[in-house]
Protein backbone atom coordinates (compact mmCIF):
# COMPACT_ATOMS: atom_id res chain seq x y z
CA UNK A 1 0.00 0.00 0.00
CA UNK A 2 1.28 3.47 -0.93
CA UNK A 3 1.35 5.20 2.45
CA UNK A 4 3.31 7.97 4.15
CA UNK A 5 3.51 9.86 7.44
CA UNK A 6 2.63 13.52 8.00
CA UNK A 7 5.35 15.56 9.69
CA UNK A 8 5.92 19.30 10.24
CA UNK A 9 8.52 19.23 7.46
CA UNK A 10 6.18 17.77 4.86
CA UNK A 11 5.46 19.90 1.75
CA UNK A 12 2.23 19.25 -0.11
CA UNK A 13 2.65 17.36 -3.38
CA UNK A 14 -0.47 17.01 -5.51
CA UNK A 15 0.50 13.45 -6.39
CA UNK A 16 0.20 12.57 -2.69
CA UNK A 17 -3.48 13.49 -2.43
CA UNK A 18 -4.58 9.95 -3.30
CA UNK A 19 -1.98 8.33 -1.05
CA UNK A 20 -2.97 6.96 2.35
CA UNK A 21 -1.89 8.77 5.50
CA UNK A 22 -0.41 5.97 7.58
CA UNK A 23 0.44 8.06 10.64
CA UNK A 24 0.80 11.60 11.98
CA UNK A 25 3.89 12.58 13.94
CA UNK A 26 3.33 13.68 17.54
CA UNK A 27 4.60 17.20 16.81
CA UNK A 28 2.40 17.85 13.74
CA UNK A 29 0.12 20.72 14.76
CA UNK A 30 -2.78 22.63 13.26
CA UNK A 31 -0.35 25.42 12.43
CA UNK A 32 1.69 22.98 10.31
CA UNK A 33 -1.41 21.87 8.41
CA UNK A 34 -2.70 25.37 7.63
CA UNK A 35 0.80 26.50 6.65
CA UNK A 36 1.07 23.51 4.30
CA UNK A 37 -2.12 24.49 2.47
CA UNK A 38 -1.18 28.19 2.50
CA UNK A 39 2.17 27.46 0.84
CA UNK A 40 0.47 25.15 -1.66
CA UNK A 41 -1.89 28.01 -2.56
CA UNK A 42 1.12 30.14 -3.46
CA UNK A 43 2.27 27.45 -5.92
CA UNK A 44 -1.14 26.43 -7.27
CA UNK A 45 -3.68 29.28 -6.89
CA UNK A 46 -7.14 27.87 -6.18
CA UNK A 47 -6.01 24.68 -4.43
CA UNK A 48 -7.20 26.00 -1.02
CA UNK A 49 -10.68 26.68 -2.42
CA UNK A 50 -10.79 23.05 -3.56
CA UNK A 51 -10.53 22.17 0.15
CA UNK A 52 -13.38 24.61 0.96
CA UNK A 53 -11.03 27.26 2.34
CA UNK A 54 -11.15 30.01 -0.26
CA UNK A 55 -10.09 32.64 2.32
CA UNK A 56 -6.87 30.84 3.22
CA UNK A 57 -4.96 34.15 3.59
CA UNK A 58 -7.29 35.31 6.38
CA UNK A 59 -7.15 31.98 8.21
CA UNK A 60 -3.36 31.82 7.86
CA UNK A 61 -3.04 35.31 9.32
CA UNK A 62 -5.16 34.19 12.25
CA UNK A 63 -3.40 30.88 12.88
CA UNK A 64 0.01 32.59 12.90
CA UNK A 65 -1.04 35.39 15.28
CA UNK A 66 -0.39 35.40 19.02
CA UNK A 67 -2.51 33.22 21.26
CA UNK A 68 -5.07 35.13 23.33
CA UNK A 69 -3.75 35.95 26.80
CA UNK A 70 -6.93 34.68 28.46
CA UNK A 71 -7.12 31.42 26.49
CA UNK A 72 -7.28 28.42 28.82
CA UNK A 73 -5.55 25.05 28.52
CA UNK A 74 -8.70 22.91 28.45
CA UNK A 75 -7.75 21.35 25.13
CA UNK A 76 -4.89 18.85 24.96
CA UNK A 77 -5.00 17.89 21.28
CA UNK A 78 -7.18 17.81 18.14
CA UNK A 79 -8.55 14.55 16.78
CA UNK A 80 -9.79 13.24 13.44
CA UNK A 81 -12.14 10.28 13.73
CA UNK A 82 -14.77 8.36 11.78
CA UNK A 83 -18.43 8.43 12.78
CA UNK A 84 -21.27 6.09 11.86
CA UNK A 85 -24.81 7.49 12.01
CA UNK A 86 -27.95 5.41 11.90
CA UNK A 87 -30.84 6.57 9.78
CA UNK A 88 -33.87 7.69 11.78
CA UNK A 89 -37.39 6.40 11.34
CA UNK A 90 -40.73 7.65 12.70
CA UNK A 91 -42.64 5.54 15.23
CA UNK A 92 -46.23 5.83 13.93
CA UNK A 93 -47.87 4.72 17.18
CA UNK A 94 -45.87 7.26 19.21
CA UNK A 95 -46.64 10.01 16.74
CA UNK A 96 -50.37 9.29 16.97
CA UNK A 97 -50.16 9.32 20.76
CA UNK A 98 -48.45 12.71 20.77
CA UNK A 99 -51.16 14.15 18.51
CA UNK A 100 -54.04 12.86 20.63
CA UNK A 101 -52.52 12.81 24.12
CA UNK A 102 -54.55 14.42 26.95
CA UNK A 103 -53.69 17.99 27.84
CA UNK A 104 -50.82 18.14 30.32
CA UNK A 105 -49.43 14.73 29.38
CA UNK A 106 -45.77 14.83 28.23
CA UNK A 107 -44.76 13.84 24.72
CA UNK A 108 -42.93 10.58 24.12
CA UNK A 109 -40.06 10.15 21.60
CA UNK A 110 -41.51 9.49 18.16
CA UNK A 111 -38.30 8.66 16.25
CA UNK A 112 -35.73 5.88 16.63
CA UNK A 113 -32.55 4.59 15.05
CA UNK A 114 -33.06 2.26 12.11
CA UNK A 115 -31.10 -0.97 12.72
CA UNK A 116 -29.15 -2.23 9.75
CA UNK A 117 -29.18 1.07 7.87
CA UNK A 118 -26.91 4.03 8.38
CA UNK A 119 -24.20 6.20 6.90
CA UNK A 120 -20.48 6.71 7.37
CA UNK A 121 -19.57 10.06 5.75
CA UNK A 122 -16.70 10.39 3.30
CA UNK A 123 -15.15 13.03 5.56
CA UNK A 124 -13.85 12.38 9.05
CA UNK A 125 -15.13 14.34 12.02
CA UNK A 126 -12.75 16.75 13.75
CA UNK A 127 -12.94 17.96 17.34
CA UNK A 128 -10.85 18.89 20.35
CA UNK A 129 -10.00 16.59 23.26
CA UNK A 130 -9.30 17.97 26.71
CA UNK A 131 -10.13 17.95 30.38
CA UNK A 132 -13.62 17.82 31.85
CA UNK A 133 -15.05 21.27 32.50
CA UNK A 134 -16.04 22.10 36.06
CA UNK A 135 -19.82 21.99 36.00
CA UNK A 136 -21.81 20.03 38.57
CA UNK A 137 -24.78 19.95 36.19
CA UNK A 138 -22.81 17.93 33.62
CA UNK A 139 -22.45 14.32 34.81
CA UNK A 140 -19.22 12.40 34.46
CA UNK A 141 -19.36 8.79 35.68
CA UNK A 142 -15.63 8.23 35.21
CA UNK A 143 -13.92 11.34 36.55
CA UNK A 144 -10.40 10.09 35.85
CA UNK A 145 -11.17 9.29 32.22
CA UNK A 146 -13.32 12.27 31.22
CA UNK A 147 -11.03 14.51 33.21
CA UNK A 148 -8.64 14.21 30.28
CA UNK A 149 -10.74 13.00 27.36
CA UNK A 150 -13.69 15.36 27.10
CA UNK A 151 -14.82 16.25 23.57
CA UNK A 152 -14.99 19.90 22.48
CA UNK A 153 -16.46 21.44 19.34
CA UNK A 154 -13.96 23.80 17.69
CA UNK A 155 -15.79 25.22 14.64
CA UNK A 156 -16.33 28.59 16.38
CA UNK A 157 -12.85 28.83 17.93
CA UNK A 158 -10.20 31.27 16.69
CA UNK A 159 -7.33 29.40 15.05
CA UNK A 160 -4.67 31.31 16.98
CA UNK A 161 -5.88 29.46 20.09
CA UNK A 162 -5.73 26.07 18.33
CA UNK A 163 -2.50 26.49 16.35
CA UNK A 164 -0.22 24.93 18.97
CA UNK A 165 -2.31 21.76 19.40
CA UNK A 166 -1.11 18.49 17.81
CA UNK A 167 -3.42 16.60 15.45
CA UNK A 168 -4.08 12.93 16.13
CA UNK A 169 -5.93 10.44 13.96
CA UNK A 170 -8.26 7.65 15.08
CA UNK A 171 -8.59 5.27 12.13
CA UNK A 172 -10.98 2.85 13.84
CA UNK A 173 -14.47 3.27 12.38
CA UNK A 174 -16.75 1.99 15.15
CA UNK A 175 -20.37 0.91 14.74
CA UNK A 176 -22.44 0.88 17.94
CA UNK A 177 -25.86 -0.49 18.78
CA UNK A 178 -28.83 1.69 17.80
CA UNK A 179 -28.94 3.95 20.85
CA UNK A 180 -32.51 5.25 20.52
CA UNK A 181 -33.89 1.71 20.45
CA UNK A 182 -31.73 0.57 23.35
CA UNK A 183 -32.66 3.48 25.59
CA UNK A 184 -36.35 2.59 25.34
CA UNK A 185 -35.93 -1.16 25.61
CA UNK A 186 -38.57 -2.69 27.97
CA UNK A 187 -35.92 -4.54 30.01
CA UNK A 188 -34.06 -1.30 30.55
CA UNK A 189 -37.27 0.34 31.77
CA UNK A 190 -37.73 -2.58 34.17
CA UNK A 191 -34.25 -2.01 35.63
CA UNK A 192 -35.14 1.65 36.22
CA UNK A 193 -38.27 0.67 38.12
CA UNK A 194 -36.24 -1.60 40.42
CA UNK A 195 -34.55 1.42 41.96
CA UNK A 196 -31.40 0.66 43.95
CA UNK A 197 -31.45 -3.01 43.00
CA UNK A 198 -31.68 -2.22 39.31
CA UNK A 199 -28.95 0.42 39.20
CA UNK A 200 -25.99 -1.96 38.66
CA UNK A 201 -28.02 -3.85 36.06
CA UNK A 202 -28.91 -0.57 34.36
CA UNK A 203 -25.25 0.53 34.38
CA UNK A 204 -24.24 -2.79 32.81
CA UNK A 205 -26.95 -2.42 30.17
CA UNK A 206 -25.84 1.13 29.37
CA UNK A 207 -22.23 -0.02 28.98
CA UNK A 208 -23.43 -2.06 26.01
CA UNK A 209 -24.03 1.22 24.21
CA UNK A 210 -20.36 2.16 24.71
CA UNK A 211 -19.08 -1.12 23.25
CA UNK A 212 -18.90 -1.23 19.44
CA UNK A 213 -20.45 -4.20 17.69
CA UNK A 214 -18.06 -3.75 14.78
CA UNK A 215 -14.76 -1.92 14.21
CA UNK A 216 -13.27 -1.31 10.76
CA UNK A 217 -9.79 0.09 10.21
CA UNK A 218 -10.01 2.93 7.66
CA UNK A 219 -6.94 5.05 6.95
CA UNK A 220 -7.77 8.27 5.07
CA UNK A 221 -6.10 9.57 1.94
CA UNK A 222 -4.31 12.88 2.25
CA UNK A 223 -7.19 14.50 0.34
CA UNK A 224 -9.70 13.19 2.93
CA UNK A 225 -7.42 14.21 5.80
CA UNK A 226 -7.06 17.81 4.62
CA UNK A 227 -10.69 18.16 3.51
CA UNK A 228 -11.97 16.91 6.87
CA UNK A 229 -9.92 19.39 8.90
CA UNK A 230 -10.49 22.41 6.67
CA UNK A 231 -14.22 21.73 6.29
CA UNK A 232 -14.63 21.79 10.07
CA UNK A 233 -12.56 24.97 10.42
CA UNK A 234 -14.85 26.75 7.93
CA UNK A 235 -18.09 25.25 9.25
CA UNK A 236 -18.67 28.35 11.38
CA UNK A 237 -18.01 30.65 8.41
CA UNK A 238 -16.00 30.93 5.21
CA UNK A 239 -14.00 33.82 6.73
CA UNK A 240 -12.90 34.35 10.36
CA UNK A 241 -15.11 37.45 10.50
CA UNK A 242 -18.14 35.39 9.40
CA UNK A 243 -17.42 32.83 12.10
CA UNK A 244 -17.03 35.51 14.79
CA UNK A 245 -20.29 37.13 13.70
CA UNK A 246 -22.11 33.81 14.04
CA UNK A 247 -20.60 33.28 17.48
CA UNK A 248 -21.79 36.73 18.55
CA UNK A 249 -25.30 35.90 17.29
CA UNK A 250 -25.31 32.73 19.39
CA UNK A 251 -24.19 34.65 22.46
CA UNK A 252 -26.95 37.20 21.97
CA UNK A 253 -29.52 34.43 21.47
CA UNK A 254 -28.40 32.74 24.69
CA UNK A 255 -28.63 36.03 26.57
CA UNK A 256 -32.11 36.70 25.17
CA UNK A 257 -33.21 33.17 26.10
CA UNK A 258 -31.90 33.69 29.65
CA UNK A 259 -33.79 36.96 29.98
CA UNK A 260 -36.99 35.44 28.58
CA UNK A 261 -36.62 32.52 30.98
CA UNK A 262 -36.33 34.88 33.93
CA UNK A 263 -39.55 36.57 32.78
CA UNK A 264 -41.27 33.24 32.35
CA UNK A 265 -42.01 33.92 28.69
CA UNK A 266 -40.37 30.90 27.03
CA UNK A 267 -42.60 28.44 25.15
CA UNK A 268 -42.36 24.83 26.36
CA UNK A 269 -40.69 22.50 23.86
CA UNK A 270 -43.72 20.19 23.82
CA UNK A 271 -45.90 23.09 22.65
CA UNK A 272 -43.46 23.91 19.86
CA UNK A 273 -43.40 20.27 18.72
CA UNK A 274 -47.19 20.15 18.81
CA UNK A 275 -47.28 23.15 16.47
CA UNK A 276 -44.85 21.38 14.14
CA UNK A 277 -47.02 18.26 14.17
CA UNK A 278 -49.97 20.41 13.14
CA UNK A 279 -47.95 21.89 10.27
CA UNK A 280 -46.98 18.41 9.07
CA UNK A 281 -50.61 17.27 9.26
CA UNK A 282 -51.70 20.26 7.16
CA UNK A 283 -49.02 19.49 4.56
CA UNK A 284 -50.04 15.81 4.38
CA UNK A 285 -53.71 16.75 3.91
CA UNK A 286 -52.79 19.24 1.18
CA UNK A 287 -50.92 16.50 -0.69
N, C-alpha and C positions, 0 to 999 in steps of 0.2 A: 504493500500500500504506500502511495506517495504522501508521506506526512512530513511535518516539520514542527518546530517549537517556536513560539513567539517570545522574543526577548526585547529589552529596551533598545538594542542596537539594530533591530530588524528594520529594513527599508522596504516599503511596499513595492512588490513586483506584480504586474497585472497577471502574469502567468501563474502566480501562486493562488489566485482567487478560488480556483477549483480544487486546490490541494486541501488535505485534511489537517486541521490543527491538532496535533497529537498532545501537546502540553503547553502550559503557559508558565514562564519562569516566575519565581516568587517575587521578583523586584519589578515586574511589568505592571505599570500603573495606568490609570486613566489618562494622565498627562501624556504618557508614551503613545497611547492609542490615538488620541486626538492629534498629536503632533505628526504621527505617521500619515494620517489622512490629509492634514494640512499641507505637508510637504509634497504628497502625491498630487494635490490640487495644483500646486505650482508647476508640476511637470505635465499633467494632463488636465487642463481646465474642464470642469464639469464632472469629474469623477466623484467629488463630494456629494453633488446633487443626486448622483446615482445611488448613494447610500442614504438619501433623504435628509441630507444636511447641506442644503444650498447656501446657508449663511455660515459657512465654516470659518470665515475670517472673524466674525463676531464671537463665535464659541471658542476659537483659539485664543483670542484676546482675553476672554474670561478665564479660561482654564490656566493661562500662564500668569494671571494676576495674583496678588498677595491673598492669602487666606484671611477671612474675616477674623478680627481679633476676638470676637465673642463666639466663634464657632466651637461647639463642644467636640468631644472625642467619643461620641456614642458609636459611631461606625468604625468597624475594624477592617473590613475589606468589602469589595464589590463582587457579586457572583452572577455568572451566567448559568442558567439551568433550563431543563426541558419541563414542560407542563402538559398534562393530559387532562382534557375537560370533557366530561360527559355531556351529551345532548340532554336537554330538558324536555319533559313532556307534561301535559296538563292532566290532572286527576279529575275526570268529569264529575264523579260523585262529590268530591270536596268543593268543586266550583259551584255545583248546584246548592250545596249546603250553605256556602257563603252568601249566595244570592237570596236565599229564603230564610236564613237564620233569624231567630227572634231578636228583637231589639235589645241591645245590651250584651248579647252573646259575642265572644271574641271570634275572629276569623280563624280558620285552620289553614295550614299550608296547602296550596292547590297545584303545586308543581313538584316534580321529583326527577332525580337522575334517571336516564334511560340506560339500563344495563345492556352491555354488548354493543353500544354505539356511542362514539365520541370522536374527539379530534385532537391531534397533536399538531400545533402550528408549525410552519416551516421555520419561523424565527424562534430563538430561545428567549426566555424571560430574563430580565436583568434587574437586580435589586441590591440593596445594601444589607450587610450582616453586622450586627453589633450587640451591645449589651441591652438588657431589659430596662426599659424606662421605669422610673419610680412612680407608679400609680397604683394605689390600692384597689382601684376599680377595675384594673385589668388583671385577670387571674393568670397565674403562672404555676402550674403543678410541679414543675421541676426547676427550682430556682437556680441550681448550679448550671443546668444546661441552657435555659433561656436567658440566663444572666450574660451569656456571651454569644448567643446565636439567635437573637431576635431579628426578624425581617423588617426592613425599612423600605418604603417607596422613595425613589430619588428623582422622579421626573420633574419635580418642581424645585429642585435644589440647585443652587449656583455651582457651576463647575469648579470654581476656584476652591470650594470647600470639599470637593471630591477628588481633585487632581492627584493628591498624594497617596490615595488608596490603591492597593494592589488589586488586580482582577484575577479571580479564580474561576474555574470552569468545572461544573458538575455534569459529566457526560452520561449519567445514569438516568434514563427516561423511565420514571416509575408510574405504574398504573395502580390506583387504589380502588377499594370497593366503592360502589355508588353511595356517597355519604347521605344524601337526602333520604334514600330508602332505609338505610341502616338506622338513622336517627329516629325514625318512626316505627321501627320494628316492634311488633307486639311483645316479644320477650324483653326487649329493652324497657318498654313501658312497665312491664311487670316488675323488673328489678327496681325501678324508681319507686313503685308503690311499696316495696318491702322496707323502705327507709334505711336504717343503719345496717340491717342484715344484707340488703341488696347493694350497698355502695361498693364493696370490693368486686362483686359480680359485674356491676355497671362499669367500673373502671376497667376491668378486664375486657368487657365487650367493646368499650370505646377504644382500647388499644388496638383492636382489630383494624380500626379506621386508619391508624398510623402505620400499619404494616402493608407494604405493597404486595399485590397478588402477582405482579409481573414486573420485571426490571429488564430494560433493553439498553445496551451500551450503544450510544449514538455520538460519534465525534463530529463536530461541525466542520464544514469547509471554512476557509478564511472569509469568503464572501458572506456566509451565514453569521460568522462571529462578528464581523464589523457591522453588518446590517442590524443585528440584534441590539448591539450596544447603542449605535447612533439613532436607531428608531426610538429607543426608550428616552434618550437624552433630548429628543425633539418632540416627544409626546406632549409635553406641556406647552409647546409653542415652537414655531420654526425659527424664531429669533429669541435670544435671551430676554429682550424687552417684552415680547409676546408672552413668554412664560411668566415673567414677573407680574405682568398685568393680570394674568389669570389667577396667580396666587393671591394678589391683592383682592380680586373679586371674591375668592373663596373666604378670605379673612373677613371681608365686609358681610358676606352672607352668614357666616358663623356668628358674628356680632349681632346682626339683625335677628337671627333665630334665638339667640340668648335673650335679647331684649323682649321679643315677642313671648318667649316662654315665661319670663318674669311677669308679664302682663296677663298671662293666661289666655293668649289669643292664638296659640298654635292649633292647627286642625289635626285630630288624631289620625294616625296612619290608616287605621281600619276604615275611616270615613273616606279618605282619599282613594283607597283601593275599591271601595264600594262605588264611588263615582266612575272609576275606570271600568269596572264591570258593566255599569250602565251604558257607557260609551261603546264598549265592545258588543253589547246586546243590540244597541241601535244599529251598528254597522252590519251585524249579521242579518238583522231583519231587512235592512236596505238591500242587501245582496240577494 
